[in-house]
Amino acid sequence: MRSSARFSGLIMQAVQSISRLATRGETPQRLAPPRVFAPLLLADWMRAVFIHYEVDPAALQREIPFQLDLWKGRAFVSLVAFTMERLRRLLSNPSRAPVF
């Protein structure tokens, strides 16, 4: 009896922590069920640049077809540039390989 109560408490804590992770910005995000993921490609990221700047939310919303996810009422735009080398297929299971 004790062990089931202890485990139900752990499950409740896990659910609560997942709920907190689901609300990154001011707009709550839906939780997707966990999926099994196996990459098909591998690559080496040699150089990456991330540039983030703040913009007026109203001006950005006029240009974006979906609702903005704001942070403390502020909107940000990010520019990401990167170089990948040695792009290659990873075939751990050949039966899952795409047919071209």
Gaussian input, Z-matrix of N, CA and C with variables (Angstrom, degrees):
# hf/3-21g

backbone

0 1
 N
 C     1     B1
 C     2     B2     1     A1
 N     3     B3     2     A2     1     D1
 C     4     B4     3     A3     2     D2
 C     5     B5     4     A4     3     D3
 N     6     B6     5     A5     4     D4
 C     7     B7     6     A6     5     D5
 C     8     B8     7     A7     6     D6
 N     9     B9     8     A8     7     D7
 C    10    B10     9     A9     8     D8
 C    11    B11    10    A10     9     D9
 N    12    B12    11    A11    10    D10
 C    13    B13    12    A12    11    D11
 C    14    B14    13    A13    12    D12
 N    15    B15    14    A14    13    D13
 C    16    B16    15    A15    14    D14
 C    17    B17    16    A16    15    D15
 N    18    B18    17    A17    16    D16
 C    19    B19    18    A18    17    D17
 C    20    B20    19    A19    18    D18
 N    21    B21    20    A20    19    D19
 C    22    B22    21    A21    20    D20
 C    23    B23    22    A22    21    D21
 N    24    B24    23    A23    22    D22
 C    25    B25    24    A24    23    D23
 C    26    B26    25    A25    24    D24
 N    27    B27    26    A26    25    D25
 C    28    B28    27    A27    26    D26
 C    29    B29    28    A28    27    D27
 N    30    B30    29    A29    28    D28
 C    31    B31    30    A30    29    D29
 C    32    B32    31    A31    30    D30
 N    33    B33    32    A32    31    D31
 C    34    B34    33    A33    32    D32
 C    35    B35    34    A34    33    D33
 N    36    B36    35    A35    34    D34
 C    37    B37    36    A36    35    D35
 C    38    B38    37    A37    36    D36
 N    39    B39    38    A38    37    D37
 C    40    B40    39    A39    38    D38
 C    41    B41    40    A40    39    D39
 N    42    B42    41    A41    40    D40
 C    43    B43    42    A42    41    D41
 C    44    B44    43    A43    42    D42
 N    45    B45    44    A44    43    D43
 C    46    B46    45    A45    44    D44
 C    47    B47    46    A46    45    D45
 N    48    B48    47    A47    46    D46
 C    49    B49    48    A48    47    D47
 C    50    B50    49    A49    48    D48
 N    51    B51    50    A50    49    D49
 C    52    B52    51    A51    50    D50
 C    53    B53    52    A52    51    D51
 N    54    B54    53    A53    52    D52
 C    55    B55    54    A54    53    D53
 C    56    B56    55    A55    54    D54
 N    57    B57    56    A56    55    D55
 C    58    B58    57    A57    56    D56
 C    59    B59    58    A58    57    D57
 N    60    B60    59    A59    58    D58
 C    61    B61    60    A60    59    D59
 C    62    B62    61    A61    60    D60
 N    63    B63    62    A62    61    D61
 C    64    B64    63    A63    62    D62
 C    65    B65    64    A64    63    D63
 N    66    B66    65    A65    64    D64
 C    67    B67    66    A66    65    D65
 C    68    B68    67    A67    66    D66
 N    69    B69    68    A68    67    D67
 C    70    B70    69    A69    68    D68
 C    71    B71    70    A70    69    D69
 N    72    B72    71    A71    70    D70
 C    73    B73    72    A72    71    D71
 C    74    B74    73    A73    72    D72
 N    75    B75    74    A74    73    D73
 C    76    B76    75    A75    74    D74
 C    77    B77    76    A76    75    D75
 N    78    B78    77    A77    76    D76
 C    79    B79    78    A78    77    D77
 C    80    B80    79    A79    78    D78
 N    81    B81    80    A80    79    D79
 C    82    B82    81    A81    80    D80
 C    83    B83    82    A82    81    D81
 N    84    B84    83    A83    82    D82
 C    85    B85    84    A84    83    D83
 C    86    B86    85    A85    84    D84
 N    87    B87    86    A86    85    D85
 C    88    B88    87    A87    86    D86
 C    89    B89    88    A88    87    D87
 N    90    B90    89    A89    88    D88
 C    91    B91    90    A90    89    D89
 C    92    B92    91    A91    90    D90
 N    93    B93    92    A92    91    D91
 C    94    B94    93    A93    92    D92
 C    95    B95    94    A94    93    D93
 N    96    B96    95    A95    94    D94
 C    97    B97    96    A96    95    D95
 C    98    B98    97    A97    96    D96
 N    99    B99    98    A98    97    D97
 C   100   B100    99    A99    98    D98
 C   101   B101   100   A100    99    D99
 N   102   B102   101   A101   100   D100
 C   103   B103   102   A102   101   D101
 C   104   B104   103   A103   102   D102
 N   105   B105   104   A104   103   D103
 C   106   B106   105   A105   104   D104
 C   107   B107   106   A106   105   D105
 N   108   B108   107   A107   106   D106
 C   109   B109   108   A108   107   D107
 C   110   B110   109   A109   108   D108
 N   111   B111   110   A110   109   D109
 C   112   B112   111   A111   110   D110
 C   113   B113   112   A112   111   D111
 N   114   B114   113   A113   112   D112
 C   115   B115   114   A114   113   D113
 C   116   B116   115   A115   114   D114
 N   117   B117   116   A116   115   D115
 C   118   B118   117   A117   116   D116
 C   119   B119   118   A118   117   D117
 N   120   B120   119   A119   118   D118
 C   121   B121   120   A120   119   D119
 C   122   B122   121   A121   120   D120
 N   123   B123   122   A122   121   D121
 C   124   B124   123   A123   122   D122
 C   125   B125   124   A124   123   D123
 N   126   B126   125   A125   124   D124
 C   127   B127   126   A126   125   D125
 C   128   B128   127   A127   126   D126
 N   129   B129   128   A128   127   D127
 C   130   B130   129   A129   128   D128
 C   131   B131   130   A130   129   D129
 N   132   B132   131   A131   130   D130
 C   133   B133   132   A132   131   D131
 C   134   B134   133   A133   132   D132
 N   135   B135   134   A134   133   D133
 C   136   B136   135   A135   134   D134
 C   137   B137   136   A136   135   D135
 N   138   B138   137   A137   136   D136
 C   139   B139   138   A138   137   D137
 C   140   B140   139   A139   138   D138
 N   141   B141   140   A140   139   D139
 C   142   B142   141   A141   140   D140
 C   143   B143   142   A142   141   D141
 N   144   B144   143   A143   142   D142
 C   145   B145   144   A144   143   D143
 C   146   B146   145   A145   144   D144
 N   147   B147   146   A146   145   D145
 C   148   B148   147   A147   146   D146
 C   149   B149   148   A148   147   D147
 N   150   B150   149   A149   148   D148
 C   151   B151   150   A150   149   D149
 C   152   B152   151   A151   150   D150
 N   153   B153   152   A152   151   D151
 C   154   B154   153   A153   152   D152
 C   155   B155   154   A154   153   D153
 N   156   B156   155   A155   154   D154
 C   157   B157   156   A156   155   D155
 C   158   B158   157   A157   156   D156
 N   159   B159   158   A158   157   D157
 C   160   B160   159   A159   158   D158
 C   161   B161   160   A160   159   D159
 N   162   B162   161   A161   160   D160
 C   163   B163   162   A162   161   D161
 C   164   B164   163   A163   162   D162
 N   165   B165   164   A164   163   D163
 C   166   B166   165   A165   164   D164
 C   167   B167   166   A166   165   D165
 N   168   B168   167   A167   166   D166
 C   169   B169   168   A168   167   D167
 C   170   B170   169   A169   168   D168
 N   171   B171   170   A170   169   D169
 C   172   B172   171   A171   170   D170
 C   173   B173   172   A172   171   D171
 N   174   B174   173   A173   172   D172
 C   175   B175   174   A174   173   D173
 C   176   B176   175   A175   174   D174
 N   177   B177   176   A176   175   D175
 C   178   B178   177   A177   176   D176
 C   179   B179   178   A178   177   D177
 N   180   B180   179   A179   178   D178
 C   181   B181   180   A180   179   D179
 C   182   B182   181   A181   180   D180
 N   183   B183   182   A182   181   D181
 C   184   B184   183   A183   182   D182
 C   185   B185   184   A184   183   D183
 N   186   B186   185   A185   184   D184
 C   187   B187   186   A186   185   D185
 C   188   B188   187   A187   186   D186
 N   189   B189   188   A188   187   D187
 C   190   B190   189   A189   188   D188
 C   191   B191   190   A190   189   D189
 N   192   B192   191   A191   190   D190
 C   193   B193   192   A192   191   D191
 C   194   B194   193   A193   192   D192
 N   195   B195   194   A194   193   D193
 C   196   B196   195   A195   194   D194
 C   197   B197   196   A196   195   D195
 N   198   B198   197   A197   196   D196
 C   199   B199   198   A198   197   D197
 C   200   B200   199   A199   198   D198
 N   201   B201   200   A200   199   D199
 C   202   B202   201   A201   200   D200
 C   203   B203   202   A202   201   D201
 N   204   B204   203   A203   202   D202
 C   205   B205   204   A204   203   D203
 C   206   B206   205   A205   204   D204
 N   207   B207   206   A206   205   D205
 C   208   B208   207   A207   206   D206
 C   209   B209   208   A208   207   D207
 N   210   B210   209   A209   208   D208
 C   211   B211   210   A210   209   D209
 C   212   B212   211   A211   210   D210
 N   213   B213   212   A212   211   D211
 C   214   B214   213   A213   212   D212
 C   215   B215   214   A214   213   D213
 N   216   B216   215   A215   214   D214
 C   217   B217   216   A216   215   D215
 C   218   B218   217   A217   216   D216
 N   219   B219   218   A218   217   D217
 C   220   B220   219   A219   218   D218
 C   221   B221   220   A220   219   D219
 N   222   B222   221   A221   220   D220
 C   223   B223   222   A222   221   D221
 C   224   B224   223   A223   222   D222
 N   225   B225   224   A224   223   D223
 C   226   B226   225   A225   224   D224
 C   227   B227   226   A226   225   D225
 N   228   B228   227   A227   226   D226
 C   229   B229   228   A228   227   D227
 C   230   B230   229   A229   228   D228
 N   231   B231   230   A230   229   D229
 C   232   B232   231   A231   230   D230
 C   233   B233   232   A232   231   D231
 N   234   B234   233   A233   232   D232
 C   235   B235   234   A234   233   D233
 C   236   B236   235   A235   234   D234
 N   237   B237   236   A236   235   D235
 C   238   B238   237   A237   236   D236
 C   239   B239   238   A238   237   D237
 N   240   B240   239   A239   238   D238
 C   241   B241   240   A240   239   D239
 C   242   B242   241   A241   240   D240
 N   243   B243   242   A242   241   D241
 C   244   B244   243   A243   242   D242
 C   245   B245   244   A244   243   D243
 N   246   B246   245   A245   244   D244
 C   247   B247   246   A246   245   D245
 C   248   B248   247   A247   246   D246
 N   249   B249   248   A248   247   D247
 C   250   B250   249   A249   248   D248
 C   251   B251   250   A250   249   D249
 N   252   B252   251   A251   250   D250
 C   253   B253   252   A252   251   D251
 C   254   B254   253   A253   252   D252
 N   255   B255   254   A254   253   D253
 C   256   B256   255   A255   254   D254
 C   257   B257   256   A256   255   D255
 N   258   B258   257   A257   256   D256
 C   259   B259   258   A258   257   D257
 C   260   B260   259   A259   258   D258
 N   261   B261   260   A260   259   D259
 C   262   B262   261   A261   260   D260
 C   263   B263   262   A262   261   D261
 N   264   B264   263   A263   262   D262
 C   265   B265   264   A264   263   D263
 C   266   B266   265   A265   264   D264
 N   267   B267   266   A266   265   D265
 C   268   B268   267   A267   266   D266
 C   269   B269   268   A268   267   D267
 N   270   B270   269   A269   268   D268
 C   271   B271   270   A270   269   D269
 C   272   B272   271   A271   270   D270
 N   273   B273   272   A272   271   D271
 C   274   B274   273   A273   272   D272
 C   275   B275   274   A274   273   D273
 N   276   B276   275   A275   274   D274
 C   277   B277   276   A276   275   D275
 C   278   B278   277   A277   276   D276
 N   279   B279   278   A278   277   D277
 C   280   B280   279   A279   278   D278
 C   281   B281   280   A280   279   D279
 N   282   B282   281   A281   280   D280
 C   283   B283   282   A282   281   D281
 C   284   B284   283   A283   282   D282
 N   285   B285   284   A284   283   D283
 C   286   B286   285   A285   284   D284
 C   287   B287   286   A286   285   D285
 N   288   B288   287   A287   286   D286
 C   289   B289   288   A288   287   D287
 C   290   B290   289   A289   288   D288
 N   291   B291   290   A290   289   D289
 C   292   B292   291   A291   290   D290
 C   293   B293   292   A292   291   D291
 N   294   B294   293   A293   292   D292
 C   295   B295   294   A294   293   D293
 C   296   B296   295   A295   294   D294
 N   297   B297   296   A296   295   D295
 C   298   B298   297   A297   296   D296
 C   299   B299   298   A298   297   D297

   B1=1.4515
   B2=1.5297
   B3=1.3151
   B4=1.4553
   B5=1.5221
   B6=1.3291
   B7=1.4612
   B8=1.5299
   B9=1.3310
   B10=1.4641
   B11=1.5196
   B12=1.3260
   B13=1.4632
   B14=1.5235
   B15=1.3225
   B16=1.4579
   B17=1.5327
   B18=1.3343
   B19=1.4579
   B20=1.5236
   B21=1.3280
   B22=1.4636
   B23=1.5178
   B24=1.3380
   B25=1.4595
   B26=1.5180
   B27=1.3358
   B28=1.4609
   B29=1.5190
   B30=1.3180
   B31=1.4644
   B32=1.5201
   B33=1.3283
   B34=1.4621
   B35=1.5266
   B36=1.3496
   B37=1.4609
   B38=1.5223
   B39=1.3195
   B40=1.4638
   B41=1.5238
   B42=1.3249
   B43=1.4667
   B44=1.5192
   B45=1.3336
   B46=1.4595
   B47=1.5208
   B48=1.3399
   B49=1.4570
   B50=1.5244
   B51=1.3230
   B52=1.4607
   B53=1.5188
   B54=1.3313
   B55=1.4613
   B56=1.5189
   B57=1.3256
   B58=1.4619
   B59=1.5242
   B60=1.3174
   B61=1.4549
   B62=1.5212
   B63=1.3145
   B64=1.4570
   B65=1.5187
   B66=1.3199
   B67=1.4590
   B68=1.5238
   B69=1.3340
   B70=1.4586
   B71=1.5180
   B72=1.3077
   B73=1.4506
   B74=1.5146
   B75=1.3032
   B76=1.4535
   B77=1.5157
   B78=1.3353
   B79=1.4555
   B80=1.5221
   B81=1.3420
   B82=1.4695
   B83=1.5242
   B84=1.3101
   B85=1.4584
   B86=1.5216
   B87=1.3294
   B88=1.4596
   B89=1.5154
   B90=1.3096
   B91=1.4533
   B92=1.5174
   B93=1.3002
   B94=1.4594
   B95=1.5255
   B96=1.3136
   B97=1.4635
   B98=1.5195
   B99=1.3274
   B100=1.4644
   B101=1.5212
   B102=1.3308
   B103=1.4576
   B104=1.5230
   B105=1.3030
   B106=1.4529
   B107=1.5194
   B108=1.3105
   B109=1.4544
   B110=1.5223
   B111=1.2953
   B112=1.4625
   B113=1.5213
   B114=1.3232
   B115=1.4640
   B116=1.5195
   B117=1.3222
   B118=1.4614
   B119=1.5215
   B120=1.3344
   B121=1.4589
   B122=1.5206
   B123=1.3155
   B124=1.4613
   B125=1.5191
   B126=1.3341
   B127=1.4590
   B128=1.5192
   B129=1.3163
   B130=1.4637
   B131=1.5227
   B132=1.3205
   B133=1.4587
   B134=1.5250
   B135=1.3176
   B136=1.4592
   B137=1.5311
   B138=1.2987
   B139=1.4661
   B140=1.5221
   B141=1.3145
   B142=1.4702
   B143=1.5260
   B144=1.3261
   B145=1.4620
   B146=1.5198
   B147=1.3253
   B148=1.4575
   B149=1.5250
   B150=1.3271
   B151=1.4602
   B152=1.5239
   B153=1.3350
   B154=1.4580
   B155=1.5301
   B156=1.3218
   B157=1.4567
   B158=1.5219
   B159=1.3286
   B160=1.4632
   B161=1.5250
   B162=1.3399
   B163=1.4640
   B164=1.5274
   B165=1.3172
   B166=1.4626
   B167=1.5332
   B168=1.3407
   B169=1.4664
   B170=1.5262
   B171=1.3274
   B172=1.4709
   B173=1.5305
   B174=1.3367
   B175=1.4693
   B176=1.5269
   B177=1.3207
   B178=1.4623
   B179=1.5245
   B180=1.3339
   B181=1.4642
   B182=1.5241
   B183=1.3366
   B184=1.4712
   B185=1.5281
   B186=1.3123
   B187=1.4669
   B188=1.5248
   B189=1.3206
   B190=1.4681
   B191=1.5276
   B192=1.3560
   B193=1.4696
   B194=1.5303
   B195=1.3184
   B196=1.4614
   B197=1.5241
   B198=1.3265
   B199=1.4579
   B200=1.5216
   B201=1.3290
   B202=1.4567
   B203=1.5219
   B204=1.3143
   B205=1.4602
   B206=1.5234
   B207=1.3193
   B208=1.4589
   B209=1.5228
   B210=1.3268
   B211=1.4594
   B212=1.5185
   B213=1.3283
   B214=1.4683
   B215=1.5287
   B216=1.3410
   B217=1.4537
   B218=1.5208
   B219=1.3229
   B220=1.4617
   B221=1.5295
   B222=1.3410
   B223=1.4688
   B224=1.5261
   B225=1.3208
   B226=1.4625
   B227=1.5194
   B228=1.3273
   B229=1.4586
   B230=1.5244
   B231=1.3259
   B232=1.4641
   B233=1.5195
   B234=1.3060
   B235=1.4563
   B236=1.5222
   B237=1.3274
   B238=1.4619
   B239=1.5221
   B240=1.3225
   B241=1.4673
   B242=1.5236
   B243=1.3387
   B244=1.4659
   B245=1.5178
   B246=1.3123
   B247=1.4593
   B248=1.5161
   B249=1.3249
   B250=1.4657
   B251=1.5200
   B252=1.3101
   B253=1.4551
   B254=1.5186
   B255=1.3145
   B256=1.4636
   B257=1.5321
   B258=1.3108
   B259=1.4637
   B260=1.5268
   B261=1.3228
   B262=1.4587
   B263=1.5145
   B264=1.3318
   B265=1.4632
   B266=1.5158
   B267=1.3062
   B268=1.4578
   B269=1.5165
   B270=1.2963
   B271=1.4607
   B272=1.5202
   B273=1.3172
   B274=1.4605
   B275=1.5206
   B276=1.3325
   B277=1.4564
   B278=1.5317
   B279=1.3341
   B280=1.4745
   B281=1.5227
   B282=1.3270
   B283=1.4654
   B284=1.5241
   B285=1.3480
   B286=1.4651
   B287=1.5236
   B288=1.3251
   B289=1.4627
   B290=1.5260
   B291=1.3370
   B292=1.4661
   B293=1.5242
   B294=1.2967
   B295=1.4584
   B296=1.5207
   B297=1.3288
   B298=1.4647
   B299=1.4969
   A1=111.08
   A2=116.79
   A3=119.39
   A4=112.22
   A5=115.76
   A6=118.43
   A7=111.47
   A8=118.42
   A9=118.97
   A10=110.86
   A11=117.88
   A12=120.26
   A13=110.20
   A14=116.14
   A15=119.99
   A16=110.15
   A17=116.76
   A18=119.81
   A19=111.49
   A20=117.84
   A21=118.41
   A22=110.06
   A23=117.85
   A24=120.77
   A25=111.72
   A26=116.44
   A27=120.14
   A28=111.12
   A29=116.01
   A30=119.57
   A31=109.84
   A32=116.94
   A33=120.54
   A34=110.38
   A35=117.17
   A36=119.67
   A37=110.72
   A38=117.11
   A39=120.46
   A40=110.83
   A41=117.04
   A42=120.88
   A43=110.37
   A44=117.16
   A45=119.80
   A46=111.07
   A47=117.97
   A48=119.09
   A49=110.83
   A50=118.24
   A51=121.01
   A52=109.95
   A53=117.67
   A54=120.63
   A55=110.72
   A56=116.86
   A57=119.41
   A58=110.81
   A59=117.93
   A60=120.82
   A61=111.96
   A62=117.52
   A63=120.78
   A64=112.27
   A65=118.91
   A66=121.00
   A67=108.71
   A68=117.23
   A69=121.90
   A70=111.52
   A71=118.01
   A72=121.73
   A73=108.70
   A74=115.95
   A75=119.20
   A76=111.16
   A77=117.69
   A78=122.35
   A79=108.84
   A80=119.10
   A81=119.78
   A82=111.02
   A83=115.81
   A84=121.91
   A85=108.91
   A86=116.99
   A87=120.58
   A88=109.57
   A89=115.49
   A90=119.92
   A91=109.56
   A92=116.64
   A93=120.99
   A94=108.29
   A95=117.00
   A96=118.38
   A97=109.58
   A98=117.98
   A99=119.66
   A100=110.78
   A101=115.64
   A102=120.93
   A103=108.92
   A104=115.11
   A105=120.18
   A106=106.93
   A107=116.64
   A108=120.87
   A109=109.83
   A110=115.99
   A111=122.21
   A112=107.36
   A113=118.31
   A114=119.67
   A115=111.88
   A116=115.58
   A117=121.60
   A118=111.41
   A119=116.73
   A120=121.62
   A121=110.24
   A122=115.40
   A123=122.57
   A124=107.72
   A125=116.61
   A126=121.38
   A127=108.37
   A128=115.45
   A129=121.70
   A130=107.91
   A131=117.05
   A132=121.91
   A133=106.36
   A134=116.66
   A135=120.41
   A136=111.93
   A137=117.58
   A138=121.84
   A139=107.99
   A140=115.78
   A141=120.02
   A142=109.02
   A143=115.27
   A144=121.85
   A145=107.20
   A146=116.36
   A147=122.73
   A148=107.33
   A149=116.69
   A150=121.88
   A151=107.30
   A152=116.63
   A153=122.40
   A154=107.93
   A155=116.60
   A156=118.78
   A157=110.09
   A158=114.08
   A159=121.15
   A160=109.92
   A161=115.44
   A162=121.32
   A163=108.91
   A164=114.98
   A165=120.37
   A166=108.84
   A167=118.99
   A168=120.68
   A169=113.56
   A170=118.09
   A171=120.55
   A172=110.83
   A173=116.98
   A174=120.23
   A175=110.71
   A176=117.10
   A177=120.24
   A178=111.26
   A179=117.36
   A180=120.65
   A181=111.63
   A182=117.39
   A183=120.36
   A184=111.58
   A185=118.06
   A186=122.73
   A187=113.68
   A188=117.78
   A189=122.61
   A190=109.38
   A191=118.57
   A192=120.69
   A193=114.85
   A194=119.07
   A195=121.46
   A196=109.58
   A197=116.01
   A198=120.63
   A199=110.28
   A200=116.88
   A201=121.52
   A202=111.01
   A203=115.94
   A204=122.45
   A205=105.98
   A206=116.57
   A207=121.84
   A208=111.15
   A209=115.61
   A210=121.88
   A211=107.38
   A212=116.12
   A213=122.73
   A214=111.16
   A215=115.99
   A216=121.58
   A217=114.28
   A218=117.58
   A219=122.11
   A220=110.12
   A221=115.63
   A222=121.59
   A223=109.14
   A224=115.25
   A225=121.37
   A226=109.49
   A227=115.62
   A228=122.78
   A229=106.51
   A230=116.05
   A231=120.81
   A232=110.10
   A233=115.21
   A234=122.88
   A235=106.57
   A236=116.42
   A237=121.47
   A238=108.49
   A239=116.01
   A240=121.71
   A241=107.72
   A242=115.82
   A243=118.39
   A244=110.21
   A245=114.64
   A246=122.41
   A247=107.93
   A248=115.21
   A249=120.05
   A250=108.46
   A251=115.01
   A252=121.29
   A253=108.77
   A254=114.65
   A255=121.95
   A256=111.79
   A257=117.16
   A258=121.42
   A259=107.86
   A260=116.12
   A261=120.08
   A262=110.71
   A263=114.97
   A264=120.64
   A265=109.62
   A266=115.61
   A267=122.09
   A268=106.52
   A269=116.96
   A270=121.10
   A271=109.61
   A272=116.12
   A273=118.87
   A274=110.56
   A275=116.30
   A276=121.28
   A277=107.26
   A278=118.55
   A279=120.47
   A280=114.13
   A281=118.85
   A282=119.93
   A283=111.63
   A284=117.86
   A285=121.54
   A286=112.12
   A287=117.48
   A288=120.81
   A289=110.10
   A290=117.44
   A291=119.41
   A292=110.95
   A293=116.23
   A294=122.24
   A295=107.85
   A296=117.10
   A297=121.26
   A298=110.52
   D1=-43.37
   D2=-179.60
   D3=-62.57
   D4=-43.22
   D5=-176.28
   D6=-62.31
   D7=-37.79
   D8=179.49
   D9=-66.72
   D10=-37.16
   D11=177.40
   D12=-66.40
   D13=-39.43
   D14=179.65
   D15=-64.78
   D16=-44.41
   D17=-179.91
   D18=-67.80
   D19=-37.95
   D20=178.65
   D21=-64.20
   D22=-34.03
   D23=175.36
   D24=-64.91
   D25=-40.88
   D26=178.09
   D27=-65.24
   D28=-40.10
   D29=178.61
   D30=-63.96
   D31=-42.19
   D32=179.15
   D33=-62.35
   D34=-41.61
   D35=178.07
   D36=-63.16
   D37=-41.00
   D38=179.56
   D39=-63.69
   D40=-42.97
   D41=179.40
   D42=-63.90
   D43=-41.22
   D44=179.29
   D45=-65.11
   D46=-40.40
   D47=179.95
   D48=-68.06
   D49=-35.96
   D50=176.70
   D51=-65.43
   D52=-39.11
   D53=178.89
   D54=-62.23
   D55=-38.83
   D56=178.25
   D57=-65.69
   D58=-38.15
   D59=179.26
   D60=-67.63
   D61=-24.24
   D62=-175.88
   D63=-76.19
   D64=-11.57
   D65=-178.98
   D66=-113.89
   D67=77.03
   D68=-178.40
   D69=-73.88
   D70=-46.72
   D71=179.48
   D72=-105.45
   D73=-153.64
   D74=177.67
   D75=-81.28
   D76=-21.10
   D77=179.70
   D78=-94.28
   D79=115.98
   D80=179.82
   D81=-62.39
   D82=139.74
   D83=178.43
   D84=-99.45
   D85=145.20
   D86=176.52
   D87=-72.24
   D88=141.40
   D89=175.93
   D90=-82.78
   D91=125.93
   D92=176.16
   D93=-92.40
   D94=146.35
   D95=177.18
   D96=-64.13
   D97=146.11
   D98=-179.77
   D99=-62.68
   D100=140.21
   D101=179.16
   D102=-119.68
   D103=150.48
   D104=173.76
   D105=-79.65
   D106=129.29
   D107=-175.63
   D108=-126.01
   D109=127.86
   D110=174.15
   D111=-129.35
   D112=120.96
   D113=-177.61
   D114=-67.68
   D115=145.07
   D116=175.06
   D117=-95.26
   D118=-24.34
   D119=-177.08
   D120=-127.25
   D121=151.28
   D122=171.83
   D123=-125.39
   D124=151.08
   D125=176.85
   D126=-156.67
   D127=158.31
   D128=174.73
   D129=-102.48
   D130=123.53
   D131=175.90
   D132=-87.90
   D133=111.10
   D134=-175.06
   D135=-92.08
   D136=-40.45
   D137=-178.86
   D138=-139.48
   D139=139.70
   D140=177.57
   D141=-146.32
   D142=141.67
   D143=176.70
   D144=-130.45
   D145=130.89
   D146=177.84
   D147=-121.69
   D148=119.34
   D149=179.03
   D150=-119.70
   D151=124.85
   D152=-178.99
   D153=-122.82
   D154=133.60
   D155=175.86
   D156=-142.15
   D157=151.79
   D158=-177.39
   D159=-85.07
   D160=140.60
   D161=177.37
   D162=-132.02
   D163=162.81
   D164=177.27
   D165=-67.55
   D166=122.13
   D167=-177.65
   D168=-57.66
   D169=-39.50
   D170=-178.72
   D171=-65.91
   D172=-41.77
   D173=179.52
   D174=-66.23
   D175=-40.48
   D176=179.72
   D177=-69.10
   D178=-38.63
   D179=-178.21
   D180=-62.52
   D181=-31.70
   D182=177.57
   D183=-65.05
   D184=-25.07
   D185=-176.89
   D186=-97.59
   D187=-14.97
   D188=-173.99
   D189=-108.48
   D190=129.42
   D191=-176.54
   D192=-77.27
   D193=-8.03
   D194=-179.76
   D195=-117.27
   D196=166.56
   D197=-178.80
   D198=-71.03
   D199=134.90
   D200=179.74
   D201=-71.84
   D202=146.77
   D203=171.48
   D204=-100.27
   D205=103.73
   D206=-175.16
   D207=-90.45
   D208=154.60
   D209=174.40
   D210=-119.16
   D211=112.61
   D212=-176.65
   D213=52.50
   D214=38.83
   D215=178.30
   D216=79.03
   D217=4.63
   D218=-176.85
   D219=-111.01
   D220=146.21
   D221=178.44
   D222=-111.97
   D223=142.91
   D224=179.81
   D225=-129.38
   D226=146.86
   D227=174.35
   D228=-117.50
   D229=139.62
   D230=-179.66
   D231=-120.18
   D232=139.62
   D233=173.61
   D234=-116.41
   D235=125.50
   D236=-176.96
   D237=-124.73
   D238=127.41
   D239=175.17
   D240=-127.54
   D241=139.06
   D242=-179.48
   D243=-151.78
   D244=160.05
   D245=176.39
   D246=-120.74
   D247=129.32
   D248=176.53
   D249=-113.55
   D250=140.29
   D251=175.73
   D252=-127.33
   D253=159.10
   D254=178.55
   D255=56.39
   D256=46.22
   D257=175.68
   D258=-68.53
   D259=125.24
   D260=-175.64
   D261=-148.65
   D262=156.56
   D263=177.99
   D264=-81.18
   D265=145.24
   D266=174.97
   D267=-115.06
   D268=111.96
   D269=-177.87
   D270=-114.92
   D271=76.85
   D272=176.29
   D273=-74.01
   D274=-26.68
   D275=178.84
   D276=-134.67
   D277=97.34
   D278=-175.96
   D279=-57.87
   D280=-23.89
   D281=179.93
   D282=-68.25
   D283=-20.10
   D284=179.81
   D285=-93.34
   D286=1.60
   D287=-177.67
   D288=-67.74
   D289=139.54
   D290=178.38
   D291=-69.17
   D292=148.54
   D293=178.26
   D294=-96.28
   D295=125.25
   D296=-179.40
   D297=-106.28

